[in-house]
Amino acid sequence: MPKRGRVYVNRSISFPPDLLAAARKRARNLGLPFSAYVQKCLERDLAERGAIVFTEREDRDALAAAEAAEPLADSSRRKRS
């Protein structure tokens, strides 16, 4: 028997701890589950199609050091889609 209603797909994403805490608090304040809050944010962004601007951080040396400390991706691992 085919499924009826909404169909959801699970995806795993990573957040910096402070961003995750702030997003969870915002969702709670809005009375939404975290996943619903993230869905609403994505829906709004995709509907409005506003520009997303990336700016270079002031502390470029610290950023470069952090990137250099990250382990290189293992090419034998499966690529995520």
N, C-alpha and C positions, 0 to 999 in steps of 0.2 A: 504494500500500500504506500503510495507516495506521501511524502511529508507535506503538511499544510502549514500556512503561516510563514513567519519569518525564518530565514535560514542564516545562521551565523557561522563565521569562520574564525577560529582561534589563531592569533598571532602573538608572538612574543616580541616585546620591544624593551629597550633599556632606558632608564632615566637616571640622571644624577640624583643622589638622595634628596638634596634640597628642593629640586624641581618636583620630584614625586610627592614629597611631603606637602608642598604648597598646593599642588593640583588636587591631592586627596582632600585637603582642608577646604578648598574652593568647592569641590563636588559635594562635600558634606554640608557646607553652608547653603548650597543650592537645593539640597534635599535629593541629590542624585547619586546613584551608584557610580563609582569611579569610571567603569567602562562606558556608561551612558554619557557621562561628562566628556570623555575623550571623543566618543562618537559625535556628539553635538559640536564640539570644537572643530572636528574635521569636516562635518557637514557644512558648517558656517563658512569655513575657509574655502571649501570647494565651490560653494554657491556664490560667494562674493568675488572670488578670484583676484583678490587684492595682491599687490606686489609684496613679495617677501624679500626683504633686503638683509643681506649679511654684511656686517661690518667687522673690520679687523679689530681685535682687542688691543687695548693700550699696552699691556704687558706682553709684547711679542716674544721676549726671551723666555718667560715662564711657560708660555704656550708651546714654544718650540721644544723646550726641555721635557714637557709632559708628553708631547707627541713622540719624541725620541725614546722615552721610557716605555712606551707601549710595545708589547711583543708583536712581532710581525705575524701576519696571518699565515697559517699553515696551508700551503697550496693543495694539500691532499684532502682537506676538508671539503665537504659538500657546500656549494654556493647556495646562499639563501635567496629566495625570490620575494 
